[in-house]
């Protein structure tokens, strides 16, 4: 692990903690060695309380306090500096390398090895997001399948396309886009096939389509920015070509107040996550929704360019009972019982999240239901790309996308700017961290 604490410039946080402890401020509960404090996101509190209750049945004498403090890096930093860290904390799925680098969470490789847990027990993309410099630092709480390709079958058929056959390659997507886009008699655009630069906003669009072309913006092995990768350039040139045919000034207003164009049927195709596909089905009962895999570039891109988001769980560096914390984490996230409590049945499950644990009983239930959404999502999870560690500095993809599609900058110029600015931020950040480690 590189470094001990995230930053000396946050010493004021430690001073604040000490002041609270000395002058009667709020203090954490005091537990015996077998008791645990677990920080999770607010919407997971009841869920983890239920898991804790089941765990306690098998481990008499253990008490587990679950609080809505997960996901807050600043709060975790304060707790670690003040020596009052929780035993377990829920973190963003790609945050493990950053938190490990900052000395806030500890390796759990030894625990996983002693219990025989490895990548074979998880979807690979969810497991490896918890790795950093040869050590495992976190386990997946859940997996978010990004993204599933959807389309309106009726619109396909009206355009002379097979409603059951989605575009497989990027070139197919271009042809489908041409045939599905419509203008009124006055020449105004009223529908587009797909809006490639606005799939869960611009940054997600750039990340996802870059993988479809075989590109990417960060090399985790070299810890290097790769904005100017040739396949990124090819993707942005493709996006620009579509923007020239269907200018954002015409396309963007079609969305109206909706989050994405597909909701008001001003787009025939879209990338979506599972829960919103369920909602689309419910709110558009008169439409048959096609569900399939993303198109990709056949020469440079992977057959499955999809990636997996979600949340993880880690043990802070000064947790009072790391062994017990691990045992509860393993029960909650990597056992049939724990994952069954999180996901009790396939029936009615809206697929907001899927288990990161691939042996969760839910997956067999999914296959038995025959719902194409679950089949596609499970195939996606098995083959998804590994999402690189979250950079410790901003990667301004949204501005890059808008500058290209609105033709303020040429694709290469925009990528060179992104490369230079991000490299500078990363170099400054790493220099600061090295200076802090030497103090």
N, C-alpha and C positions, 0 to 999 in steps of 0.2 A: 504494500500500500504506500502511495506517495503522499507524504505530508501528514500532519496530525490534525490541525484545525483549519477551518476554511479561511479565516482572515483575522489578522490582528487588529484591523481597523474596526472589528466588531467587539472590541473589548468593552465598549460602553454597555453592550448587552449583558456581559458578565457582571459588570458593576451594578447594573439594574437588578439582576437576579439576586446578587448578594444583599443589596439594599432591601429588597422585598423580604428576604429570609430574616435579616437582622431586625428590621423595624416593624415586623408584624404583618407583612403583606401575605398574599395567598401562597400557601406552600403545598407541595404535592402530598398525597396520602403516603403513610409509612406502611410498608408491607413486610411480611416475613419472607424468608428466602424463597418459599414455594409460591408466592403470589406474583401476579403479573399485571402490568399496565399496558394496555394495547391502544394505540392511536390509529383510528381509521377515519375515512371521510364521513361526513355527516350522514349521507344516505346509506352507509354500511353499518351504522351503529347497531340497529336492531338485528341485522343479519349476524354480526359477529357475537352479539350477546347470546343468540340462539345456539351458535356453534360452541361458545364457551360453556353454556349450560350442559350441552351433551358431553363435552370434554370432561367437565367436573364430575359427571356421573362415573366416569372411569378412573378418575384421579382424585380421590377423596382428600380433603384438606387443602386443596388448591383454591385460591380465590382469584378471579380475573375481572379487572375493571376495564371496561371498554369506553373510550371517550372520543368525541368528534374533533380530534386534533390532527388527523392524518392529512398528508398532502401539502403541509405548510413547511417549507424548508427553513424559513426564518425562525419559526417557532422551535423546530428541531434543533437548530443551531444554538439558540438560547438555552435549551434544555441540556444539550451536551456540554456546553461551556460552563453551565452552572452545576453540573454533576447530578442533574435530576432527569435524565433522559428516560423515556419509556422503555419497556422491554421489547416491544415490537412497534413498528410504525409502517403505515401504508404510504407508498411513494409512487410518483409517476413512473410508468414503465421504463422510460429511457433515462431516468435520473440516477440509476445506480452508479454508473461510472463517475459522474460528477460528485456524488455524495461520498463515494469511496476515496476519490482524489482529495476531497476536503477533510477526510478523516472523521466523518460523521457516522458511518456504518461499518460493521465489521464483516470479514469473510465468514461464510457459512459452509465452505467446501468440506471441512472436516466432518461436520454434522451430516451433510448429504452423503458423503462416502460411507460413514459408519452405518447409515440406514439403507444403503444400497440404492439411493436415488440418483438418477442421471438423466441425460437428455432423452433417453428412450421413454421416460415416463411423462414427458411433456411435449407440446407442440414445439418444434425446434426454435421457431422465431420468438416464442415467449420465454423459453429457457435461456437462450443466449443473451437476451437483453439484460439479464442480471449478472453477466460476466464482465470482469475488468482485470486486465493484466494477469490472466491465468487463474483467477480466483472467482468463485461464485459468491455474490453478495446479496442476492434476493431471489425469491420465488414468485411466480406469477399468481396474482389474485384472480385475474380474469384475462380474457382475450377479446379484442374488438376487431372484427374482420373488415379490413379496409382495402379495397372496396368491392362490393358485388355490383355487377353490371345489370341494369334493369331497362326494360323498354315496354312501350305500349304495343301490344300485338295488333290491335286494330289499325293503328297508324302504319305499321309495317305493311299490312295487307292492302290498305288503301294506296300505298305507294308502289304496289306490285312486288313487295318483298315477302318472303316466307316468315310468317309471324312466329314460327318456332325456331328460327335460325338467326342468332345474333351475329354481328361482325366478329370475325376471329382475329384478323390482323389490322394494323393501323390503316393500311390501304383500303381494306373493306370498310372501315369506319368512315373514311373520307367519302366513299361512294354512297354509303347509307346516309351520311349527312347531306349530301347533295340531293338525294331523292326524297328525303323527309322534310327538308326545309321548304317553307312556303311563303309566298308574297301575295298580297291582295292585288286587285286590278290596278290600284294606284302605285304599285311597286313597293309598298311598305312591307317589311318583314313581319310576319305574324306567327311564324313557328320556325324553329331551328331543330336540326337533328340532335346535336349535343353542344353544350357550351364548354369546351375543354378547359378554359381558364377560370371557370367558376364551378368547380366540384368541391363543395365544402370550403369555399373561398380559395383565394389565389395560392397561398402557400401549400395547402394540401394538394392542389392541382399540380403544381410544379413538381413536388416530391413524387407523386404517384405516376404521372406521365413520364417523368425522367426514368423511373425504373422500367416502364413499359418499353422505353427505347434502349435500355441497357446502361443508363447513366446513373448519376447519384452525386451528392454534394459534399460527402465527407467519407474519407477512408479511415476507418477506425484502427486498422493495423499500423498505418503510418501516422495517425493522428493529424491528418492533413486535409485541408479544404480542397475540393475538386470541382469547383463551380464551372471551370472552363473545359471540363471533360467533353470530348467531341460528340458524345451521344447526348449530352445536355444541350449542346448547340443545335443538334439535329432536331431535338424535341421543340426547342424554342422557335426554330425556323418553321417547323410544322404548325405550331400554334399561331405564329404570325401570319402564315398563309391563310389559315381559316379566318383570322381576324380581318384580313384584307377582303375576303369574300363576304364576311358577315361582321361588319364593324361593331365594336362594343357599344358605340353610340346608338345603334339600332337594337342590339341584342339585350343589353343590360336592362332597359326599361320594360321589356316583356315580362320580366320576373315580377314586376309590381311589388307588392308587400310580402311576397313569398320568399322563403329562404333560398330555394332553388327553382329553376324554371319548370321542372317536371311536375311540380305540385299543381300548377295552373294549366298544364298541358301545352305550354308554349315551347316545350322541348319534348322530343319523342324518346330520348335515351338519356341515361344518367348513371353516375356511380352513386351507390347508396350503402348505408350501413343497415344491419338487420332490423333494428327496431323501427326505423323509418320505412322500411319495406312493408312491415306489418301494418303500419299506419297508412301507407299509401293504398294498400289493399282494402283497408276498412273504409277509407274516405272516398275511394273510387270504386264502389262495388259494380259499376257498370262496365269497368274496364278489366280485361285480362292482362295481367302483368307478367312479362317474361323475365326470367332470372337466369343469369349465367356468369361465366368468367369474363374478366376484362380482356379487351383486345391488346395486342402487343406487336412490336416490330419483329418480324420473323427472322431477320438477319442479325440483329444486335441485341434484342431484348429477350428476357426469360419467358418461358411459356406461362409462368404464373408471376406477373409483376406485382401482385397484391402484397400488402404488408399487414402487420398485426399491431394494433395499439393496445391500450389497457393499463392496468395498475399492478404494482408488485408490493411485496412486503419484505422488510429488512429488520435486522437487529442492530440498534445503535451501539457505538463503541463501548460505552460504559453502562450497558444494561446490567441490572443487578443479578439476573439469572438467565444467562444466555442459553444454558442447556434446556431449562424448562421452556423458555421462549421458543427455541427451535422445535421442541416436541409439540407444542400447541400449533405452531405454524405448519408443521408437517401434517398434523391432524386436520387442520382447517383447509389446507390447499392441496394436499397430495395424498388423500385417502378417500376411498369410496364413501365413507360416512360423512366426512366434512363437506365434500363437494355435493353430496346429495342434499345436504341442508341448504347449501347455497342455491342449488338448482333442483328443486324437488321433483319436477316432472316436465316432460317435453310438452304436454298438452297445455296450450295457452301461453307458453313461454314466448316472450316477444323478442328474444335474441338481442337484447341490449348488449349483453356480454355473454361470452361462452367461457367454460372452464379452461384454464391453462393446462390442467392435468388431463392428459389425453385418455386416461383410464376411467374418467368419471362415468358413472352409470348412465348419465344423461345422453351420452353420445350413442349408445346402443338404442336407447328409446327413440332418438331422433331418426335413426335409420329405419326403425320399425314403423314410424308414422308415415314415411314416404314423402314428406313435404320437401319439395325441390329446394326450398330456401335452406333448410338444414343440411341437405346433402351437399349443396354448393358451398355453404359456409364451412362444413367440415373438410371438404377437399381443399378449400382455400387455406385453412389453418395448417393443414398438413404440408402445404407446398409454398407458403408465403415467404417473402423476402425478409431477411433480418434487418430490422430498423436500426440504423447506427445509433451510438450513444448520443444523447442530447449535448450539443455543443454548449460550452460554458459562456458563450458570447452569442449575440443575436445573429441570425442568418436571415437577412431581409429579402425573402423570396417574394413577398407580396408586392413590394415596390418594383422588383425586377420584372414580374409578370405584367403589371400594369404599364410600365414604361415600354415594354415590347409590344403588347397587343394594341396599345394606343399610339404606337409608332413614334414615340418620343426618343427612343434609342434603338439602334440595331441590336439584334440578339447577341452578337459577340461583344460589342461594347458594354452592354448591360451585364453580361456574365463576367467580363474582365473587371468591371467596377465591383461587382459582388465578391469576386475572388480577392481583390486587393483590400477592400474594406474589412472583409471577414478575417483574412490572414493577419491584418494589423491588429484587430481586436483580440484575436486568439494569441498572438505573440505578446501583446501587452498583458493579457490576463495570465499567461503562463509565467511571464517574468515576475509578475506580482506574487504569484503563488510560490515560486522558487525563493523569492526574497523572504517571504513569510516563513517558509520551512527552515531557513537558515538562522532565523532569529531565536 
